[in-house]
Amino acid sequence: MATQDPDSQVVANCLSVLGEIDGWDSLASPQIIIPSLNRIKTFNEWGLCIVLEVASRYTPPEEEVYEVLNLLEGLLVHVNSAVVLAAVRVFLLLTLALPQVHQQ
């Protein structure tokens, strides 16, 4: 799959095209999300927003939520406001099912 490409710009472009053609919800699978999040630091700002858009559609199992949040934590202090807002959106959506965390 395209998420295995060594160039993060290729991955972001593929996610963008597939999201527009098939719909963003079709990309919300662990096979796409986990590899993309594991290399989140290699994406430029535009690529980060694309990956975060896909991540916002993903509902991980409860034991995986904290791993995803840990991967995204560094984006909360990014210099680009679009990246920060997209990361906050993912944080809020992932913690909806965890009321004790969502309140914080």
C-alpha positions in Angstrom: 0.0 0.0 0.0 1.0 3.6 -0.4 1.5 4.1 3.3 4.6 2.0 3.1 6.3 4.4 0.6 9.5 5.9 2.0 8.6 9.4 0.9 6.0 10.9 3.3 4.9 13.4 0.6 3.8 10.4 -1.6 1.9 9.0 1.4 0.1 12.3 2.0 -0.8 12.7 -1.7 -2.2 9.1 -1.8 -4.2 9.6 1.3 -5.6 12.9 0.0 -6.6 11.4 -3.4 -8.1 8.3 -1.8 -10.0 10.4 0.7 -11.5 12.6 -2.0 -12.4 9.6 -4.3 -13.6 7.0 -1.8 -14.4 9.2 1.1 -12.4 9.9 4.3 -14.2 7.2 6.3 -12.9 4.5 3.9 -9.3 5.3 5.1 -10.0 4.9 8.8 -8.4 1.5 9.2 -5.5 0.4 11.4 -3.6 -0.7 8.3 -3.5 2.9 7.1 -3.6 4.9 10.4 -0.9 3.1 12.4 1.9 3.3 9.9 1.1 6.9 9.1 1.0 7.9 12.8 4.3 6.0 13.5 6.0 8.3 11.1 4.1 11.5 11.8 7.3 13.5 12.3 8.3 13.0 8.7 5.2 14.8 7.2 5.2 18.5 6.3 2.3 20.7 7.5 0.0 19.8 4.7 0.7 16.1 5.1 0.1 16.4 8.9 -3.3 17.9 8.3 -4.2 15.0 5.9 -3.0 12.3 8.3 -4.9 14.0 11.1 -8.0 14.2 9.0 -7.8 10.5 8.5 -7.0 9.9 12.1 -10.1 11.8 13.2 -12.3 9.2 11.4 -10.6 6.3 13.1 -12.0 4.7 16.2 -9.3 2.6 17.8 -9.9 0.0 20.5 -9.8 1.4 24.0 -6.4 -0.1 24.8 -5.0 1.6 21.7 -6.3 5.1 22.4 -3.5 6.1 24.7 -0.9 5.0 22.2 -2.4 7.2 19.5 -2.7 10.1 21.9 1.0 9.7 22.8 2.0 9.7 19.1 0.0 13.0 18.6 1.0 14.8 21.7 3.9 16.6 20.2 1.7 18.2 17.6 -0.1 20.2 20.2 2.8 22.6 20.3 3.4 22.8 16.5 4.0 26.2 15.0 1.2 25.8 12.4 -2.2 26.5 13.9 -4.0 24.2 11.4 -1.9 21.3 12.7 -2.6 22.2 16.3 -6.3 22.5 15.7 -6.4 19.2 13.8 -4.5 17.5 16.6 -6.9 18.9 19.2 -9.9 17.7 17.1 -8.4 14.2 17.1 -7.8 14.3 20.8 -11.4 15.4 21.5 -12.9 12.7 19.2 -10.7 9.9 20.6 -11.5 10.7 24.2 -15.3 11.0 23.8 -15.6 7.4 24.9 -13.3 8.1 27.9 -15.2 10.7 30.0 -12.5 10.9 32.7 -9.9 11.8 30.1 -12.2 13.9 28.0 -12.9 16.2 30.9 -9.2 17.0 31.3 
